[in-house]
Amino acid sequence: MMHTKGTLTHKRWFCALIVAVMLCAAALPAAAASYGTVRNPNGGSYVNLREWGSYSAPILTRISVGATVEIVRTDGDWRLVRMGDAVGYMHSAFVSLGGSSSGATATVTVGPLNLRETASTSARVLTQLASGAQVTVLWRGDTWSQVSVNGLTGYLLNSYLSFGGGSSSGTVTTPDANATIRTKNGGRLNLRAWASNDSQVLGSYASGTRVRVLTHGASWCKVQVGGTVGYMSSAYLVFDGGTSGGSSSEKTYSAVVNNPKATQVLNLREAPSTSSRSLGQYYNGTAVTVLGMGTQWLRVRVGGVEGYMMTRYVKVNSASATPHKTVTNASSSYVNLREGPGYDYDIIRRVTRGEAASVVIPYPTWSKVIVRSGSGYQTGYMMNSFLK
């Protein structure tokens, strides 16, 4: 009997301990979720979500540029992210950190507006909000915001919300700025309802059309054409002052493939990585058009296909073609060096106008650069328009 009583007493004590631990755990605040915005510095409208952190990993699905994803963890240069039921890896260059969680309110400007379960126009609609409806902003991203309204938590498109002034994450307000549409081969440029190639087309405008730039982002600009406000791809806008959001006005150079051995082939890669998908293989002497110079990679066009080739295996036919640039800014004495290719990445430091910067990887709008810092060097990203 003594043994049985002791056992029961021990069980009661153990159960009480477990309950206490559970109560303490329940009292702890939940860790704040970390979010990011999907970007594509190569200019594409989507980014591949992969099974593991490698460009050679199988593709699970495609996620549109501008979508908000939850960042589960960071594994080296790759981030494990979640969007709805999809969980996989994206390279850190394609996921911009940030967004604010101020708890401020916002007002629906155009209704009825769908409140979505996740940050996607294909996500389930939780409810519809009328014009003038007030919501509490839990997290504000580049294109989507997570909000709370009437006991529901979901996502709304920023383009249909008024935040009471200020610019959304990832953009820089440029009041009264102007730009000119410059498209390849003189084609028309779509004005879209929000910053996505999947969104509604509000109008289509010829190359040479003047637009008013309301906010300037790395991939998309909010613009006004006549009385219509919407979004246009930054890559096809030339801003007053001579800067361009994309490659349409960049200087190009002729070059040829120059492998160490005549029997070898050089891969044209989808992204600047030796594990990225090969778009073609080329022998010595193949003509190449260089769109962007970098110390490690060149952004090139071969037979109408654009991609990346390793710099050391390409011979450029111009002595003036160089990845070594000078930092310039007509409106400020410095340029911010950022952790990633976008305005919503953290600032590493300010680089004084006139300093030298070497392009490591030349992306279409932002480039990865290296600058001197004291007795050493720092690597980060700058917009191409600040590198001359």
C-alpha positions in Angstrom: 0.0 0.0 0.0 2.9 2.4 0.8 4.3 1.8 -2.7 0.9 2.4 -4.4 0.3 5.6 -2.4 3.8 6.9 -3.3 3.2 6.2 -6.9 -0.1 8.0 -7.0 1.5 11.0 -5.2 4.3 11.0 -7.7 1.8 10.9 -10.6 -0.2 13.8 -9.2 3.0 15.9 -8.7 4.1 15.1 -12.3 0.7 16.0 -13.7 0.7 19.3 -11.8 4.2 20.1 -13.1 3.1 19.5 -16.7 0.0 21.7 -16.3 2.1 24.5 -14.8 4.6 24.3 -17.7 1.7 24.5 -20.2 0.2 27.5 -18.4 3.6 29.2 -18.4 4.1 28.4 -22.1 0.6 29.8 -22.9 1.4 33.0 -21.1 4.5 33.6 -23.3 3.8 35.9 -26.3 3.9 34.3 -29.7 7.0 35.1 -31.8 6.2 37.8 -34.3 6.1 36.4 -37.8 8.7 37.7 -40.3 7.4 38.7 -43.7 9.0 39.7 -47.0 7.9 40.8 -50.5 8.7 38.7 -53.6 10.9 40.6 -56.1 12.7 39.7 -59.3 15.7 41.9 -60.1 15.9 40.1 -63.5 12.6 41.7 -64.5 10.4 38.6 -64.5 6.8 38.6 -63.2 7.2 35.6 -60.9 9.8 33.8 -58.9 10.2 30.0 -58.6 9.6 28.4 -55.2 12.0 25.4 -54.9 12.1 22.2 -52.9 15.4 23.1 -51.4 17.9 25.9 -51.4 19.5 25.5 -54.9 18.8 26.7 -58.4 19.0 23.0 -59.5 16.2 22.0 -57.0 12.8 21.0 -58.4 10.3 23.8 -58.8 7.3 23.5 -56.5 5.3 26.4 -57.8 5.6 30.0 -59.1 4.9 33.0 -56.9 4.0 36.4 -58.5 6.3 39.4 -57.9 4.8 41.7 -55.2 3.3 38.8 -53.2 3.9 38.7 -49.5 5.4 35.6 -48.0 6.2 34.5 -44.5 9.9 33.9 -43.9 10.2 30.7 -41.8 14.0 30.8 -41.6 17.2 31.7 -43.5 19.6 29.1 -44.6 22.7 30.8 -46.0 21.8 32.7 -49.2 18.3 31.0 -49.3 15.1 31.7 -47.4 12.5 29.1 -46.4 9.2 30.8 -47.1 5.5 30.0 -46.8 2.6 31.4 -48.8 -0.7 29.7 -48.0 -0.1 26.0 -48.2 3.1 26.3 -50.3 6.4 26.0 -48.4 9.7 26.1 -50.2 12.9 28.0 -50.8 13.7 31.3 -52.6 17.1 32.9 -53.0 17.5 35.9 -50.7 17.9 38.2 -53.7 14.3 37.5 -54.6 12.8 38.2 -51.2 13.0 41.7 -49.8 12.7 42.0 -46.1 10.6 44.5 -44.3 7.2 45.9 -44.1 5.9 47.8 -41.1 3.6 46.6 -38.3 2.6 49.9 -36.8 -1.0 49.0 -36.1 -2.1 52.2 -37.9 -5.5 52.4 -39.7 -6.2 52.5 -43.4 -9.3 53.3 -45.5 -10.6 51.4 -48.5 -10.7 53.8 -51.4 -12.4 51.6 -54.0 -15.0 49.0 -53.1 -16.2 46.4 -52.9 -12.6 45.2 -52.1 -11.8 41.6 -51.5 -10.2 40.6 -48.2 -8.0 37.6 -49.1 -6.8 34.7 -47.0 -3.3 35.1 -48.3 -1.5 37.8 -50.3 -2.6 36.6 -53.7 -5.4 37.5 -56.1 -6.2 33.8 -56.4 -6.5 33.3 -52.6 -9.9 32.6 -50.9 -12.1 35.7 -50.4 -12.9 36.1 -46.7 -15.3 39.1 -47.2 -15.7 42.2 -49.2 -15.2 45.7 -47.9 -17.1 48.8 -49.1 -15.5 52.1 -50.0 -14.7 54.0 -46.8 -14.3 50.9 -44.6 -11.7 51.3 -41.9 -9.1 48.5 -41.3 -6.3 48.0 -38.8 -2.9 47.5 -40.5 -1.0 44.6 -38.9 1.8 44.5 -41.5 2.4 46.7 -44.6 4.4 45.3 -47.5 5.2 46.5 -51.0 2.0 45.4 -52.7 -0.1 43.8 -50.0 -1.0 44.6 -46.4 -2.1 42.3 -43.7 -5.1 43.8 -41.9 -7.7 43.1 -39.2 -11.4 44.1 -39.7 -14.6 42.9 -38.1 -12.8 40.0 -36.3 -11.2 38.8 -39.6 -7.5 38.9 -40.5 -6.5 38.8 -44.1 -4.8 40.7 -46.9 -5.7 43.8 -49.0 -4.0 45.3 -52.0 -2.2 48.6 -51.1 -3.3 50.2 -54.3 -6.9 50.3 -53.0 -6.0 51.6 -49.5 -5.4 55.1 -48.2 -2.8 55.1 -45.4 -3.1 58.7 -44.6 0.0 59.8 -46.5 3.4 58.4 -47.1 4.7 55.9 -49.5 4.4 52.1 -49.3 7.4 49.9 -48.4 9.7 49.5 -51.3 9.0 52.8 -53.0 10.3 56.3 -52.9 7.9 59.2 -53.3 8.8 61.4 -56.2 6.2 64.2 -56.3 5.7 65.9 -59.6 8.4 63.7 -61.3 7.9 62.8 -64.9 9.0 60.0 -67.2 8.7 58.8 -70.8 7.7 55.4 -71.9 10.5 53.6 -73.8 9.6 50.1 -74.9 11.5 47.5 -77.0 10.7 47.7 -80.7 8.3 50.5 -80.1 5.6 48.4 -78.5 2.8 49.6 -76.2 3.1 49.6 -72.3 0.2 48.5 -70.1 -1.0 50.6 -67.2 -2.2 48.1 -64.6 -4.5 48.3 -61.6 -1.7 47.2 -59.2 2.0 46.1 -59.3 1.6 42.7 -61.0 1.6 41.5 -64.5 -1.5 39.4 -63.6 -3.5 42.5 -62.7 -6.2 44.3 -64.7 -5.0 46.4 -67.6 -6.4 50.0 -67.3 -4.9 51.2 -70.5 -2.1 50.7 -73.1 0.2 53.5 -74.1 2.6 54.0 -77.0 6.4 54.4 -76.6 7.1 58.1 -76.1 4.0 58.8 -74.0 4.7 61.1 -71.0 3.6 60.0 -67.6 3.6 61.5 -64.1 5.5 59.4 -61.6 3.8 59.3 -58.2 6.0 56.7 -56.5 9.2 55.1 -57.9 9.9 51.4 -57.0 12.7 49.1 -58.2 10.3 47.0 -60.3 7.1 49.1 -60.6 6.1 52.7 -60.5 2.8 54.2 -59.6 2.0 56.7 -62.3 -0.7 58.9 -63.7 -1.5 59.1 -67.4 -4.1 61.7 -68.1 -6.7 61.2 -65.4 -5.9 57.5 -64.8 -3.7 56.3 -62.0 -2.1 52.8 -62.0 1.2 50.9 -62.2 3.8 50.6 -64.9 7.0 48.5 -65.1 10.0 50.6 -64.1 12.0 48.8 -66.8 10.2 50.7 -69.6 10.3 54.2 -68.1 13.0 56.8 -68.8 12.9 59.3 -66.0 13.6 63.0 -66.4 17.3 63.5 -65.8 18.3 60.7 -68.1 17.9 57.7 -65.8 16.1 54.5 -66.9 14.5 51.9 -64.8 15.6 49.1 -67.1 17.9 48.0 -69.9 16.1 49.8 -72.7 18.6 52.7 -72.7 21.7 50.9 -71.4 24.8 50.9 -73.6 25.6 47.5 -75.1 28.9 45.9 -76.2 29.8 43.2 -78.7 31.8 40.2 -77.4 32.6 36.6 -78.2 32.7 33.4 -76.2 36.3 32.7 -75.2 36.7 29.3 -73.5 40.1 28.0 -72.3 39.9 25.2 -74.8 38.2 25.1 -78.3 36.4 21.8 -77.4 34.7 23.4 -74.4 31.3 25.0 -74.3 30.1 28.0 -72.2 26.7 27.9 -70.5 24.2 30.7 -70.8 22.6 30.7 -67.3 19.1 31.7 -66.3 20.5 33.4 -63.2 24.1 34.3 -62.2 24.9 31.0 -60.6 26.7 27.9 -61.8 23.7 25.8 -60.4 21.2 27.8 -62.4 19.4 26.3 -65.4 21.3 26.4 -68.6 19.6 28.2 -71.5 22.2 27.1 -74.1 25.8 26.1 -74.6 28.2 27.9 -76.9 31.6 27.3 -78.5 34.4 29.8 -78.9 33.7 32.6 -81.3 30.0 32.7 -80.7 28.8 36.4 -80.9 27.4 37.8 -77.7 25.8 41.1 -76.8 26.8 42.3 -73.4 23.9 44.2 -71.6 25.7 44.6 -68.3 29.3 44.3 -67.1 30.2 42.6 -63.9 33.5 41.3 -62.4 32.0 37.8 -61.9 29.1 37.7 -64.3 27.9 39.4 -67.5 24.3 39.9 -68.4 24.1 39.0 -72.1 21.9 38.3 -75.0 22.7 35.4 -77.4 20.4 34.9 -80.4 17.5 36.8 -78.7 17.8 34.9 -75.4 18.9 36.9 -72.3 20.8 35.4 -69.4 24.2 35.3 -67.7 27.7 34.2 -68.6 30.8 34.1 -66.4 33.0 37.1 -67.2 36.3 35.2 -67.4 35.0 33.1 -70.4 33.8 36.1 -72.5 36.1 38.4 -74.5 34.5 41.9 -74.8 35.5 43.8 -77.9 35.6 47.3 -76.4 38.2 48.8 -74.1 35.6 51.2 -72.7 33.5 48.3 -71.3 34.2 48.1 -67.7 32.5 47.0 -64.4 34.3 49.7 -62.5 32.0 52.6 -62.0 31.7 56.0 -60.2 28.9 56.6 -57.7 26.8 59.6 -58.9 23.6 61.4 -57.7 22.4 64.7 -59.1 20.1 65.3 -56.2 22.2 64.3 -53.2 25.8 64.0 -52.0 25.5 60.3 -51.3 23.9 57.0 -52.4 22.6 54.3 -50.1 24.3 50.9 -50.3 21.6 48.4 -49.5 21.5 44.8 -48.4 19.3 43.7 -51.4 18.0 45.0 -54.7 15.2 47.3 -53.6 14.4 50.4 -51.6 12.9 48.4 -48.7 16.2 46.6 -48.0 18.2 47.8 -45.0 20.8 50.5 -45.6 24.4 49.2 -45.1 25.9 52.6 -45.3 26.0 55.9 -47.3 28.5 56.0 -50.2 29.7 59.5 -51.0 29.1 60.8 -54.5 32.3 60.3 -56.5 33.5 57.1 -54.8 34.4 54.1 -56.8 32.1 51.0 -57.0 32.7 47.8 -58.9 29.7 45.9 -60.3 29.9 42.2 -59.3 26.6 41.1 -60.8 24.7 43.4 -63.2 21.0 42.9 -62.8 18.6 45.0 -65.0 17.6 47.6 -62.5 19.8 47.1 -59.4 23.3 45.6 -59.4 25.4 43.9 -56.8 28.4 46.1 -56.1 31.5 46.2 -54.0 32.8 49.5 -52.5 35.8 50.3 -50.4 35.1 50.8 -46.6 38.1 51.9 -44.6 40.8 49.4 -45.0 38.4 46.8 -46.4 35.4 46.4 -48.7 31.7 46.1 -48.4 29.3 44.3 -50.8 25.7 45.5 -51.4 23.2 46.7 -54.0 22.8 50.0 -55.8 20.3 51.1 -58.5 22.0 51.2 -61.9 21.1 54.8 -62.5 23.6 55.8 -59.7 26.5 54.0 -61.3 28.3 55.8 -64.2 
